[in-house]
Each structure stands twice: as C-alpha cells, then as structure tokens.
Amino acid sequence: MSVRRLWIVVLLVGALGLATPPASAAPGGGNPAPQSGVVAQAAGEVAYGYAFDRRGTTYADYAEFQRVVRETLDDRRGWWRAGVSLSVDPARARFTVVLASPAVVESASPVCSRAYSCRVGNTVYLNDERWRTGARPWRAGLDDYRRYVVNHEVGHWLGMGHYDCPGSGALAPVMQQQSISMQQCRENAWPVGFEVAEVARKHGSTVRSRSDAVAVTGTDGQLWLRSAQDPGWFPYGGRLVGTPTVVRGPAEVYLLGPGADGNVWIRSQSRGWWPFGPDGTRCTGPSAVGIGSTLTVACQGGDGALWVAKGSMGSQQGAELPRAAGGWRSLGGSIRHGVAVAAFRPDPGSPFRARYVAVGADDRPWTRTDLEGWQLFSGHRCGGAVAAAEYFQALACTDPDTGALRAWHFPSGTRGALLGGRTTGRPGVSVDRAGVAEFYAVGTDGAVYVTRRHPDGWTDRFRPFGGQARHGVAATWFG
C-alpha cells in the first residue's frame, strides 16, 4: 500500500472516534491491513480553468513558458492553499495567461506599462522581457522570479490588490510589487498566510490543510492515526504507555511507540506490532526519523541518558520491519522529559544526518548529533518533552509557567515564542515545503488541537482537530 493510499483509508473510516474504538490487538498481534477506497473532491474547494496565448513579438520559449506557469499554479505552495484549484482547460477557461511583448502589455490598458506584467479583466499578461531577464530589485534567481510573477498576476485575477512590505527583513507578500522595489523585504514567490486567507474568503473556499500524518495514543491505549485533511481516526492497535511516533519510509509508513514492557514497539501499514529493540530494552519518550533507508530511534534510557539505535527500512511495501541493528548505544546527557530526533544538513548540499534535542535537568532544551556533543539550544524552559519537525525546521514544547505552547520556527525567525493555549504532553510538529508549520497539542481537556504558523509570522488560532488522547501527539508531513 502506498503512502497516499493510507490517507484514503483514513478518510473512509471517518466516523470512528477515539473515545469508542473497536477492540485493539495486543503488541505483536497487529490489526488486519486496512482496505482502500476512493476519495471524493474535498469540500470547500473551488476550481477554475485557464488557457494560454501568445501575443506580439516574443522571444521566450513558449513551451517552457507554459510548463512553468502550469507547474506554478499546480504547486501546493501557491493559491492551492486557499482552496482554489487552477488547471489548464481552454474549453471552460475563466482567464487566459498570455506571453506578451512589452508593446502588447503597454497597449492593454492605461494602467499597464511596457516595463512590467499586468492583468486586465480576464487576461493575465506576462511581459516577455521580464520573463527572460527578471527584474533588477529581485536577487533570488530567474526561476523564482517567474513563479513570483505568475502568482502575483493571477492573484490580481483572484481579486487581490497590492500590499506593501510589512517590515524590514520580513518575507514579502506575493502581492507586493517586488519587480519595482523590495522595500527592505525578502524576495518571495508564494502567497503568505494572510493572502491565502483573503483569497479563500473572497471565493468562499476553505484554506487547505496539508498531507500531515498525526498519531496519538487513545484513551484505550492503542495507537490512532489521522491525516490532517481527513475527518476520522483509524486504529492501529497496540498497548502504548506514551506518545507514539510516525515516520515515512521509502515504501510505507512506520508507527512506533513505547510499550508497557519498556521496549519500543514498531509496526507498518502491512505488518503488526513487533519489538524494535532486544528484550530488556528500557526506553522512555522515544522519537524516530527516517533518513534515506535508515530508521533512527532515540529515547531516554533507564539511566537518564540519550540512547540511540538504528535499523534498515525496506524498499518495498510489506518488507520486514526495521530492528535495532547492533543494539543501543549511549550518547550521554541527563534527560528529564524524553528526546526528539530530526534530520538536518550541516551544510547546503551535504547529506542529511540525525540531530537530537532533549530537555535537560535544567528544564532547557539541549541538542547534539552522533558526532558532536551536547550544546544548549535555547535559554527558554520547557515543562515537558520537546518535539521537532522531521527536517528540523521547527520545534515546540510546553512552557512550564503558563502551559502555553512554545515554538521555534526557523522560516519565520520565531525562536521560543509563546503561541498560546494550555497544553499537556509532547506536542507534534510538521513543516511543509513552503515552510508552513503545523503545531499539534493535547489540551487540558484531553482533546487534540492544531495551530499553523507561516514563514511571514502569521499564526492561526488554535482550532479543534478531533479526538481524545493521552500523553501527546506525533506528526509528520507527507506532501
């Protein structure tokens, strides 16, 4: 079963809840493999067709032009996030994207200039000269400039006006006139949070969630899994005593969690629960990440130190489950609340490696790698376990004084800010390609909640995600 088919399964079981689940299997027994189905079009979505044209004397490669426009408007970082689907459909086109000479653009309307692109009515004119050469204020490369100008001018067709730079060093709104001036903002080719929300409001659509996988230990002690896009939870059995972990492997999803015997238990979509470590393993607060074909599992050992084990993930669905190859090894430290592990690159272009984060005896988060020792990550205090996004773009924990969620979100420059709410247990964190973070948490009422933070710093309010959970939440992104 593919990763995408998992989300189909989750959608089909929509009516299942965490409070009244069916009987679960004990660790080692597993559940039968779920069945596949068909997903209907999501509610709250609007769809528009568009066509292509070329006018005047142009020099850009027209086939490449169409490819870039199509890919940009299909991209999940774009207006798709506002619940708007844009596809090439000349027979039912609502607007036309035109590769136009500067003279054609200038003659389209008195408000248009031969120096820039322009939207007039249902025609989006993309200036051939700008397409080939970019714009002087834009320093982020021609490919990204082309994506920016597509999203900007189509944004006008969607009803958006211009916005100014919100502040020095901030991410520019895509509707800022970045071809003319960056206004001390950073170049940005994609709509930011408030622009997405505004287009959704204008078109009566719903801001889309991403393909996150969210896992919790239910009130019955078994693992439950849900996609952020789907309404229901699906039970995966087990008897867990802490927060689970969900990892995407090369061929299928792996689910891990701490069993009552102290060991870390693992299962996949097709295989039932099995102990990851040898008999006698004692692990608290385990976390895991997949890097290539290697599954890295980290936890707090019985001595309070960080312990790590690694196993090999199969390349085909139904392969043998990963096991702790060579057993566990200690990386030292004095951990209070469990550990998080994520993938990171020490330098651009270098291979991904594992990075560990844990709350120390001083209640502050510390970090280390397999090769480098412990270093203080932040002076902020954490009243529970810290969680990290799969690629170390965001972290979160609960503030010990207020119970609010404290977040680090590197795309927006957020470092230890309080996002509000009153949470318990380990939070869950996922970050998509656009740098948008989802923070999941269990409230004091035992319900699961979610909030979103965008690279421009825009943050949603906490909203209910559904279900009842013990311990905490795990999340990862599958887009």
TORTORPA-152921 format. One line per field, with one value per residue (C-alpha): x, y, z; residue number from 1; residue in three letters. Coordinates in nm, 4 decimals, always signed. Last residue first. Example, Ala and Ser with C-alpha at 12.3 -4.5 7.8 and 13.67 -1.06 7.14 Angstrom:
east: c(+1.3670:+1.2300)
north: c(-0.1060:-0.4500)
up: c(+0.7140:+0.7800)
num: c(2:1)
residuo: c(Ser:Ala)
//
This chain:
east: c(+0.3243:+0.3835:+0.4396:+0.4976:+0.3061:+0.3182:+0.0833:+0.0833:+0.0303:-0.3278:-0.5630:-0.9211:-1.0308:-1.0797:-0.8523:-1.0022:-0.8667:-0.5782:-0.5726:-0.3800:-0.0363:+0.1158:+0.4939:+0.5772:+0.7031:+0.3575:+0.2469:-0.0455:-0.2399:-0.3785:-0.5815:-0.6286:-0.8718:-0.7639:-0.9441:-0.6087:-0.5335:-0.3311:-0.1092:-0.0486:+0.1743:+0.1556:+0.4424:+0.4451:+0.7976:+0.6716:+0.7953:+0.5822:+0.6655:+0.5348:+0.5279:+0.3572:+0.3349:+0.4543:+0.2242:-0.0146:-0.1352:-0.2929:-0.3278:-0.0910:+0.1710:+0.4548:+0.7693:+1.0871:+1.2663:+1.0417:+1.2533:+0.9691:+1.1462:+1.3129:+1.0027:+1.0756:+0.7578:+0.6312:+0.2816:+0.1164:+0.1114:+0.1788:+0.4786:+0.6210:+0.6001:+0.5066:+0.7397:+0.7935:+1.0482:+1.0579:+1.2724:+1.4485:+1.3731:+1.1153:+0.9779:+1.0975:+0.9148:+1.0276:+0.9152:+0.7709:+0.7827:+1.0261:+1.2432:+1.3796:+1.7578:+1.7815:+1.9847:+2.2479:+2.5127:+2.5678:+2.8500:+2.9189:+2.9489:+2.6074:+2.4458:+2.3647:+2.0935:+1.9835:+1.6420:+1.6118:+1.4490:+1.7825:+1.7909:+1.7924:+1.5126:+1.6153:+1.7019:+1.8787:+2.0118:+2.0396:+2.2241:+2.1260:+2.3971:+2.5710:+2.4240:+2.3896:+2.5951:+2.5257:+2.2105:+1.9347:+1.7133:+1.5141:+1.5224:+1.3237:+1.4037:+1.2357:+1.1448:+1.4285:+1.7442:+2.0940:+2.3486:+2.5201:+2.5219:+2.4526:+2.4369:+2.1508:+2.1638:+2.3788:+2.0880:+1.7799:+1.5153:+1.3335:+1.0177:+1.0462:+0.9137:+0.5392:+0.5722:+0.9067:+1.2308:+1.2691:+1.3814:+1.7160:+1.7676:+1.9311:+1.9560:+2.0141:+2.0247:+2.0239:+2.0938:+1.8508:+1.9972:+1.6881:+1.7316:+1.5740:+1.4941:+1.6216:+1.5256:+1.6989:+1.5438:+1.7873:+1.6730:+1.7231:+1.6914:+1.3799:+1.3136:+1.2259:+1.1260:+1.1082:+0.9805:+1.1124:+1.3111:+1.4130:+1.5260:+1.5298:+1.4476:+1.6088:+1.4921:+1.2215:+0.9640:+0.6938:+0.3464:+0.1635:+0.2734:+0.1070:+0.0828:+0.3939:+0.4596:+0.7083:+0.7380:+0.9939:+1.0676:+0.9758:+0.7455:+0.4368:+0.5140:+0.6605:+0.5519:+0.6389:+0.4439:+0.6112:+0.4523:+0.5271:+0.7705:+1.0778:+0.9772:+0.7539:+0.7776:+0.5065:+0.5956:+0.3787:+0.3322:+0.3412:+0.2197:+0.1178:-0.0960:-0.1093:-0.3781:-0.3631:-0.6932:-0.8017:-0.9133:-1.1643:-1.2217:-0.9429:-0.7034:-0.4756:-0.4484:-0.5321:-0.3714:-0.4714:-0.2371:-0.3896:-0.4119:-0.7939:-0.7880:-0.6038:-0.2289:-0.1824:-0.0714:-0.0970:+0.0022:+0.0164:-0.0973:-0.1623:-0.4597:-0.6479:-0.7901:-1.1580:-1.3359:-1.5912:-1.4004:-1.3226:-1.2674:-1.0299:-0.8415:-0.8080:-0.6864:-0.4155:-0.3084:-0.2961:-0.0689:+0.1818:+0.1371:+0.4474:+0.7407:+0.9139:+1.2082:+1.2976:+1.1625:+1.3551:+1.1000:+1.1684:+1.1052:+0.9625:+0.9509:+0.8603:+0.5279:+0.3885:+0.1121:+0.3445:+0.3794:+0.7466:+0.9118:+1.0272:+1.3760:+1.2470:+0.8737:+0.5304:+0.6381:+0.3468:+0.0400:-0.1204:-0.4711:-0.6188:-0.9299:-0.8379:-0.7362:-0.4912:-0.3505:-0.3005:-0.0665:+0.1263:+0.1378:+0.2751:+0.5167:+0.6523:+0.6992:+0.8973:+1.1081:+1.1801:+1.3283:+1.5160:+1.7144:+1.6703:+1.8017:+1.4788:+1.5251:+1.6558:+1.3729:+1.3855:+1.5573:+1.3519:+1.0137:+1.0608:+1.1150:+0.8207:+0.5827:+0.3204:-0.0286:-0.3078:-0.6365:-0.9734:-1.0007:-0.6608:-0.3693:-0.0230:+0.3461:+0.6174:+0.8272:+0.5773:+0.3455:-0.0209:-0.2652:-0.3708:-0.4733:-0.3688:-0.1436:+0.1507:+0.1253:+0.1200:+0.4247:+0.6193:+0.5582:+0.3086:+0.3097:-0.0595:-0.2365:-0.6069:-0.8955:-1.2152:-1.1309:-1.4024:-1.2975:-0.9358:-0.8950:-0.5472:-0.5960:-0.6341:-0.7632:-0.8504:-0.8819:-0.6629:-0.3602:-0.3995:-0.3061:+0.0600:+0.2756:+0.0890:+0.2176:-0.0347:-0.0341:+0.3447:+0.3716:+0.1277:+0.3019:+0.6440:+0.5286:+0.3508:+0.6612:+0.8764:+0.6549:+0.6665:+1.0447:+1.0919:+1.1438:+0.8117:+0.6773:+0.3147:+0.0701:+0.0975:-0.1968:-0.2672:-0.5967:-0.7453:-0.9860:-1.1171:-1.1904:-1.3364:-1.2788:-1.4722:-1.5424:-1.2703:-1.3372:-1.4258:-1.1632:-1.1990:-1.1247:-0.8514:-0.8818:-0.6943:-0.4401:-0.5601:-0.4508:-0.1368:-0.0641:+0.2798:+0.1505:-0.2058:-0.4820:-0.7492:-1.1205:-1.3235:-1.2899:-1.5328:-1.3491:-1.1005:-1.3587:-1.4569:-1.6991:-1.4362:-1.3224:-1.3107:-1.0932:-0.8208:-0.8079:-0.7665:-0.4870:-0.3090:-0.3401:-0.1047:+0.1680:+0.1362:+0.0000)
north: c(+1.6131:+1.3591:+1.5806:+1.4395:+1.4479:+1.2976:+1.3991:+1.3808:+1.1687:+1.0504:+1.1454:+1.2391:+1.3012:+1.5999:+1.8681:+2.1571:+2.5026:+2.7029:+3.0473:+3.0804:+3.2399:+3.4870:+3.5008:+3.5545:+3.1955:+3.0733:+2.9351:+2.6948:+2.5855:+2.2459:+2.0970:+1.7434:+1.6913:+1.5757:+1.8637:+2.0200:+2.0432:+1.7932:+1.9635:+1.9904:+2.2565:+2.2821:+2.4682:+2.6410:+2.6371:+2.6115:+2.2542:+2.1509:+2.1599:+1.9194:+1.9426:+1.7354:+1.8406:+1.6240:+1.6208:+1.8913:+2.2143:+2.5414:+2.7715:+3.0423:+3.0568:+3.1550:+3.2472:+3.0400:+3.1499:+3.2561:+3.3649:+3.2869:+3.0007:+2.8963:+2.8132:+2.7675:+2.7325:+2.7479:+2.6103:+2.7586:+2.5791:+2.9155:+2.8515:+2.5280:+2.6406:+2.3370:+2.2322:+2.3032:+2.2700:+2.3803:+2.3489:+2.0356:+1.8228:+1.5922:+1.8615:+1.8534:+1.7856:+1.8790:+1.6828:+1.8625:+2.1861:+2.3527:+2.6496:+2.9052:+2.9504:+2.7735:+2.5044:+2.4406:+2.2144:+1.8412:+1.6674:+1.6352:+1.3123:+1.1469:+1.4896:+1.7150:+1.9413:+2.0819:+2.2168:+2.3768:+2.2229:+2.2360:+1.8540:+1.8555:+1.8757:+1.6835:+1.7523:+1.5083:+1.5692:+1.2901:+1.3490:+1.4568:+1.4515:+1.7779:+2.0047:+2.3056:+2.2469:+2.0641:+1.9175:+1.8142:+1.5177:+1.5093:+1.3415:+1.4337:+1.3156:+1.2277:+1.4525:+1.4885:+1.3975:+1.3878:+1.3511:+1.0545:+0.9364:+0.5754:+0.2914:+0.0518:-0.2825:-0.3717:-0.3349:-0.2237:-0.3800:-0.2464:-0.4373:-0.6977:-0.5804:-0.5449:-0.2435:-0.2419:-0.0519:-0.1885:+0.0276:-0.0562:-0.0090:+0.2354:+0.2606:+0.5607:+0.6162:+0.9577:+0.9423:+0.9154:+0.5864:+0.3906:+0.5233:+0.8320:+0.7652:+0.7783:+0.5774:+0.6271:+0.4484:+0.4210:+0.3855:+0.7536:+0.9339:+0.8203:+0.9784:+0.8435:+0.9527:+0.7565:+0.9115:+0.6473:+0.3391:+0.0282:-0.2573:-0.5902:-0.7984:-0.6603:-0.3413:-0.2769:-0.5059:-0.6089:-0.4768:-0.5855:-0.5718:-0.4077:-0.0409:-0.0707:-0.1681:-0.0825:-0.1309:+0.0451:-0.1581:-0.0649:-0.3675:-0.1415:-0.0493:+0.2750:+0.3725:+0.3382:+0.3648:+0.3135:+0.4355:+0.2735:+0.2350:+0.4523:+0.5178:+0.7867:+0.8002:+0.8260:+0.8366:+0.7422:+0.9311:+0.7117:+0.3901:+0.2029:-0.1078:-0.1864:-0.1454:+0.0591:+0.2421:+0.4896:+0.8446:+1.0398:+1.3735:+1.3826:+1.6560:+1.6410:+1.2654:+1.0533:+0.7727:+0.6044:+0.3965:+0.1873:+0.2785:+0.2948:+0.6723:+0.6979:+0.7142:+0.9713:+0.9924:+1.2716:+1.2220:+1.5522:+1.5876:+1.9616:+2.1589:+2.3654:+2.7099:+2.6719:+2.8300:+3.1093:+3.2825:+3.6109:+3.4487:+3.1858:+3.4636:+3.6562:+3.3538:+3.2792:+3.6436:+3.6414:+3.3373:+3.4277:+3.3767:+3.2356:+3.3828:+3.5659:+3.8066:+3.9428:+4.2821:+4.6116:+4.7779:+4.5030:+4.7524:+4.7561:+4.3866:+4.3130:+4.4895:+4.3287:+4.0792:+3.7861:+3.9301:+3.9967:+3.7939:+4.0318:+4.1829:+4.5380:+4.5434:+4.4633:+4.5227:+4.6785:+4.5045:+4.5257:+4.4161:+4.0666:+3.9634:+3.6204:+3.7870:+4.0000:+3.6846:+3.5510:+3.8466:+3.7876:+3.4067:+3.4146:+3.6988:+3.5145:+3.1859:+3.3687:+3.5414:+3.2027:+3.0708:+3.3975:+3.3993:+3.5437:+3.8949:+4.0729:+4.4532:+4.4482:+4.2489:+3.9198:+3.8831:+3.6397:+3.6692:+4.0447:+4.0864:+3.8628:+4.0517:+3.8235:+3.9488:+3.7893:+3.8334:+3.8063:+4.1779:+4.3347:+4.1853:+4.3343:+4.2476:+4.5148:+4.7601:+4.8125:+4.9624:+4.8927:+5.1378:+5.2838:+4.9321:+4.6553:+4.8825:+4.8624:+4.4833:+4.4474:+4.6749:+4.4787:+4.1572:+3.9153:+3.5603:+3.5430:+3.3591:+3.3483:+3.3570:+3.1680:+2.8871:+2.6273:+2.4885:+2.6004:+2.3878:+2.4204:+2.3894:+2.6154:+2.4684:+2.7223:+2.6007:+2.8850:+2.6533:+2.5927:+2.9599:+2.8566:+2.6296:+2.3200:+2.3890:+2.3426:+2.7139:+2.7159:+2.3922:+2.5199:+2.8553:+2.6923:+2.4429:+2.7062:+2.9267:+2.6254:+2.5586:+2.9277:+2.9546:+3.3278:+3.5541:+3.7344:+3.9506:+4.0247:+3.7937:+3.4391:+3.2526:+3.0033:+2.8927:+2.8789:+2.6620:+2.7410:+2.5108:+2.5934:+2.3767:+2.3947:+2.0229:+1.7966:+1.6025:+1.2411:+0.9889:+0.6318:+0.3193:+0.1017:-0.1610:-0.1619:-0.4394:-0.6527:-0.5238:-0.6147:-0.9196:-0.8315:-0.5617:-0.6546:-0.6106:-0.3496:-0.3839:-0.1257:+0.2391:+0.4438:+0.7578:+0.7860:+0.8262:+0.6275:+0.8075:+0.8978:+0.5392:+0.6043:+0.9162:+0.7283:+0.4631:+0.7203:+0.8814:+0.5461:+0.5205:+0.8188:+0.6344:+0.3419:+0.0000)
up: c(+0.0814:+0.3609:+0.6670:+1.0145:+1.3399:+1.6885:+1.9694:+2.3493:+2.6641:+2.6288:+2.3507:+2.2713:+1.9150:+1.6902:+1.5472:+1.7436:+1.6497:+1.7954:+1.6398:+1.3185:+1.3023:+1.0521:+1.1004:+0.7324:+0.7134:+0.8214:+1.1592:+1.1953:+1.5036:+1.5972:+1.8809:+2.0198:+2.3092:+2.6557:+2.8308:+2.9297:+2.5600:+2.3589:+2.1026:+1.7292:+1.5710:+1.1906:+1.0276:+0.6879:+0.5407:+0.1824:+0.1551:+0.4555:+0.8260:+1.0917:+1.4717:+1.7402:+2.1031:+2.3955:+2.6953:+2.8098:+2.6531:+2.7555:+2.4552:+2.3421:+2.0673:+2.3024:+2.1113:+2.1551:+1.8430:+1.5570:+1.2579:+1.0163:+0.8357:+1.1692:+1.3675:+1.7398:+1.9411:+2.2991:+2.3555:+2.6621:+2.9986:+3.1642:+3.3903:+3.2479:+2.8816:+2.6752:+2.3939:+2.0254:+1.7472:+1.3833:+1.0725:+1.1975:+0.8898:+1.0508:+1.2774:+1.6371:+1.9642:+2.3170:+2.6193:+2.9176:+3.1164:+2.8801:+2.9787:+2.7338:+2.7306:+2.3989:+2.2234:+2.4899:+2.3359:+2.3836:+2.1987:+1.8277:+1.6282:+1.6597:+1.6863:+1.9838:+2.1229:+2.4569:+2.5529:+2.8983:+3.2059:+3.3990:+3.4118:+3.0346:+2.7808:+2.4705:+2.1073:+1.8755:+1.5258:+1.2694:+0.9437:+0.5939:+0.3311:+0.2356:-0.0327:+0.1944:+0.5113:+0.8397:+0.6809:+0.9195:+1.0021:+1.3253:+1.6665:+1.9775:+2.3318:+2.6608:+2.9522:+3.2012:+3.0167:+3.1683:+2.8907:+2.7344:+2.3742:+2.4725:+2.2232:+2.1545:+1.9741:+1.6737:+1.4337:+1.6254:+1.4020:+1.0939:+0.9977:+0.7253:+0.3889:+0.3244:+0.0936:-0.0805:-0.0157:+0.3372:+0.6271:+0.7912:+1.1636:+1.4002:+1.7782:+2.0044:+2.3816:+2.5455:+2.9201:+3.2121:+3.3375:+3.2331:+2.8827:+2.7305:+2.3669:+2.0100:+1.7016:+1.3667:+1.0675:+0.7783:+0.4152:+0.3359:+0.6670:+0.8549:+1.1942:+1.5366:+1.8875:+2.2118:+2.5369:+2.7778:+2.6774:+2.8720:+2.6458:+2.8301:+2.5262:+2.2115:+2.0416:+1.7814:+1.9405:+1.6883:+1.6139:+1.3003:+0.9382:+0.6362:+0.7309:+0.9446:+1.3046:+1.5768:+1.9509:+2.1691:+2.4833:+2.8402:+2.8909:+2.8885:+2.5280:+2.3974:+2.0454:+1.6800:+1.3553:+1.0190:+0.6957:+0.3634:+0.0746:+0.1377:+0.4986:+0.6444:+1.0218:+1.2897:+1.6596:+1.9559:+2.2859:+2.5959:+2.7579:+2.4437:+2.4116:+2.0413:+1.7798:+1.4620:+1.4982:+1.2247:+1.3032:+1.1001:+0.9264:+0.6667:+0.5573:+0.8637:+0.8116:+1.1152:+1.3130:+1.6390:+1.8544:+2.1315:+2.4997:+2.5198:+2.5781:+2.2505:+2.1985:+1.9277:+1.5640:+1.3067:+0.9431:+0.7573:+0.3979:+0.4205:+0.5413:+0.2880:+0.3462:+0.2660:-0.0288:-0.0448:-0.3223:-0.1471:+0.1910:+0.0482:-0.1340:+0.1942:+0.3920:+0.1367:+0.1405:+0.5236:+0.5226:+0.2563:-0.1182:-0.2906:-0.4847:-0.2001:-0.2058:+0.1378:+0.2441:+0.2563:+0.0209:-0.2362:-0.5165:-0.8689:-0.9605:-0.5980:-0.6306:-0.3124:-0.3924:-0.3122:+0.0375:+0.1108:+0.3876:+0.6579:+0.6773:+0.7305:+0.7873:+0.6447:+0.2804:+0.0980:-0.0377:-0.3814:-0.4719:-0.4758:-0.6643:-0.7968:-1.1245:-0.9238:-0.7649:-1.1165:-1.1654:-0.8445:-0.8634:-1.2187:-1.1381:-0.8345:-1.0171:-1.2872:-1.0223:-0.8622:-1.1849:-1.2523:-0.9294:-0.5795:-0.6468:-0.7448:-0.7407:-1.1031:-1.2573:-1.4454:-1.7838:-1.9923:-1.8200:-1.7682:-2.1422:-2.2349:-2.0054:-1.8565:-1.9450:-1.7393:-1.9259:-1.7548:-1.6883:-1.7431:-1.5508:-1.5982:-1.6397:-1.6234:-1.8296:-2.1128:-1.8556:-1.7744:-1.6116:-1.9473:-2.0562:-2.2961:-2.5073:-2.2667:-2.2424:-2.6212:-2.6573:-2.3926:-2.5887:-2.4396:-2.3047:-2.2199:-1.9374:-2.0159:-1.7686:-1.6857:-1.9267:-1.9827:-2.3224:-2.2706:-1.9536:-1.7998:-1.4254:-1.1234:-0.7953:-0.5243:-0.1637:-0.0386:-0.0224:-0.3969:-0.4363:-0.4152:-0.2007:-0.3229:-0.6753:-0.9556:-1.0461:-1.0533:-1.2503:-1.5162:-1.5452:-1.5710:-1.8360:-2.0418:-2.0513:-2.1392:-2.4410:-2.5381:-2.5257:-2.4698:-2.7714:-2.8139:-3.0974:-3.0188:-2.8477:-2.7117:-2.5597:-2.2839:-2.1270:-1.7777:-1.5803:-1.2355:-0.9404:-0.5997:-0.2922:+0.0352:+0.0482:-0.0833:-0.4010:-0.3166:-0.2137:-0.3376:-0.1367:+0.0074:+0.2765:+0.6059:+0.6748:+0.9637:+1.3029:+1.4943:+1.7077:+1.8440:+2.0763:+2.1790:+1.9258:+1.9659:+2.0324:+1.8420:+1.9365:+2.1489:+2.2683:+1.9845:+1.7139:+1.4069:+1.1747:+0.9159:+0.8481:+0.4748:+0.5089:+0.6963:+0.4276:+0.1522:+0.3540:+0.3676:-0.0090:-0.0410:+0.1470:-0.0916:+0.0000)
num: c(479:478:477:476:475:474:473:472:471:470:469:468:467:466:465:464:463:462:461:460:459:458:457:456:455:454:453:452:451:450:449:448:447:446:445:444:443:442:441:440:439:438:437:436:435:434:433:432:431:430:429:428:427:426:425:424:423:422:421:420:419:418:417:416:415:414:413:412:411:410:409:408:407:406:405:404:403:402:401:400:399:398:397:396:395:394:393:392:391:390:389:388:387:386:385:384:383:382:381:380:379:378:377:376:375:374:373:372:371:370:369:368:367:366:365:364:363:362:361:360:359:358:357:356:355:354:353:352:351:350:349:348:347:346:345:344:343:342:341:340:339:338:337:336:335:334:333:332:331:330:329:328:327:326:325:324:323:322:321:320:319:318:317:316:315:314:313:312:311:310:309:308:307:306:305:304:303:302:301:300:299:298:297:296:295:294:293:292:291:290:289:288:287:286:285:284:283:282:281:280:279:278:277:276:275:274:273:272:271:270:269:268:267:266:265:264:263:262:261:260:259:258:257:256:255:254:253:252:251:250:249:248:247:246:245:244:243:242:241:240:239:238:237:236:235:234:233:232:231:230:229:228:227:226:225:224:223:222:221:220:219:218:217:216:215:214:213:212:211:210:209:208:207:206:205:204:203:202:201:200:199:198:197:196:195:194:193:192:191:190:189:188:187:186:185:184:183:182:181:180:179:178:177:176:175:174:173:172:171:170:169:168:167:166:165:164:163:162:161:160:159:158:157:156:155:154:153:152:151:150:149:148:147:146:145:144:143:142:141:140:139:138:137:136:135:134:133:132:131:130:129:128:127:126:125:124:123:122:121:120:119:118:117:116:115:114:113:112:111:110:109:108:107:106:105:104:103:102:101:100:99:98:97:96:95:94:93:92:91:90:89:88:87:86:85:84:83:82:81:80:79:78:77:76:75:74:73:72:71:70:69:68:67:66:65:64:63:62:61:60:59:58:57:56:55:54:53:52:51:50:49:48:47:46:45:44:43:42:41:40:39:38:37:36:35:34:33:32:31:30:29:28:27:26:25:24:23:22:21:20:19:18:17:16:15:14:13:12:11:10:9:8:7:6:5:4:3:2:1)
residuo: c(Gly:Phe:Trp:Thr:Ala:Ala:Val:Gly:His:Arg:Ala:Gln:Gly:Gly:Phe:Pro:Arg:Phe:Arg:Asp:Thr:Trp:Gly:Asp:Pro:His:Arg:Arg:Thr:Val:Tyr:Val:Ala:Gly:Asp:Thr:Gly:Val:Ala:Tyr:Phe:Glu:Ala:Val:Gly:Ala:Arg:Asp:Val:Ser:Val:Gly:Pro:Arg:Gly:Thr:Thr:Arg:Gly:Gly:Leu:Leu:Ala:Gly:Arg:Thr:Gly:Ser:Pro:Phe:His:Trp:Ala:Arg:Leu:Ala:Gly:Thr:Asp:Pro:Asp:Thr:Cys:Ala:Leu:Ala:Gln:Phe:Tyr:Glu:Ala:Ala:Ala:Val:Ala:Gly:Gly:Cys:Arg:His:Gly:Ser:Phe:Leu:Gln:Trp:Gly:Glu:Leu:Asp:Thr:Arg:Thr:Trp:Pro:Arg:Asp:Asp:Ala:Gly:Val:Ala:Val:Tyr:Arg:Ala:Arg:Phe:Pro:Ser:Gly:Pro:Asp:Pro:Arg:Phe:Ala:Ala:Val:Ala:Val:Gly:His:Arg:Ile:Ser:Gly:Gly:Leu:Ser:Arg:Trp:Gly:Gly:Ala:Ala:Arg:Pro:Leu:Glu:Ala:Gly:Gln:Gln:Ser:Gly:Met:Ser:Gly:Lys:Ala:Val:Trp:Leu:Ala:Gly:Asp:Gly:Gly:Gln:Cys:Ala:Val:Thr:Leu:Thr:Ser:Gly:Ile:Gly:Val:Ala:Ser:Pro:Gly:Thr:Cys:Arg:Thr:Gly:Asp:Pro:Gly:Phe:Pro:Trp:Trp:Gly:Arg:Ser:Gln:Ser:Arg:Ile:Trp:Val:Asn:Gly:Asp:Ala:Gly:Pro:Gly:Leu:Leu:Tyr:Val:Glu:Ala:Pro:Gly:Arg:Val:Val:Thr:Pro:Thr:Gly:Val:Leu:Arg:Gly:Gly:Tyr:Pro:Phe:Trp:Gly:Pro:Asp:Gln:Ala:Ser:Arg:Leu:Trp:Leu:Gln:Gly:Asp:Thr:Gly:Thr:Val:Ala:Val:Ala:Asp:Ser:Arg:Ser:Arg:Val:Thr:Ser:Gly:His:Lys:Arg:Ala:Val:Glu:Ala:Val:Glu:Phe:Gly:Val:Pro:Trp:Ala:Asn:Glu:Arg:Cys:Gln:Gln:Met:Ser:Ile:Ser:Gln:Gln:Gln:Met:Val:Pro:Ala:Leu:Ala:Gly:Ser:Gly:Pro:Cys:Asp:Tyr:His:Gly:Met:Gly:Leu:Trp:His:Gly:Val:Glu:His:Asn:Val:Val:Tyr:Arg:Arg:Tyr:Asp:Asp:Leu:Gly:Ala:Arg:Trp:Pro:Arg:Ala:Gly:Thr:Arg:Trp:Arg:Glu:Asp:Asn:Leu:Tyr:Val:Thr:Asn:Gly:Val:Arg:Cys:Ser:Tyr:Ala:Arg:Ser:Cys:Val:Pro:Ser:Ala:Ser:Glu:Val:Val:Ala:Pro:Ser:Ala:Leu:Val:Val:Thr:Phe:Arg:Ala:Arg:Ala:Pro:Asp:Val:Ser:Leu:Ser:Val:Gly:Ala:Arg:Trp:Trp:Gly:Arg:Arg:Asp:Asp:Leu:Thr:Glu:Arg:Val:Val:Arg:Gln:Phe:Glu:Ala:Tyr:Asp:Ala:Tyr:Thr:Thr:Gly:Arg:Arg:Asp:Phe:Ala:Tyr:Gly:Tyr:Ala:Val:Glu:Gly:Ala:Ala:Gln:Ala:Val:Val:Gly:Ser:Gln:Pro:Ala:Pro:Asn:Gly:Gly:Gly:Pro:Ala:Ala:Ser:Ala:Pro:Pro:Thr:Ala:Leu:Gly:Leu:Ala:Gly:Val:Leu:Leu:Val:Val:Ile:Trp:Leu:Arg:Arg:Val:Ser:Met)
//
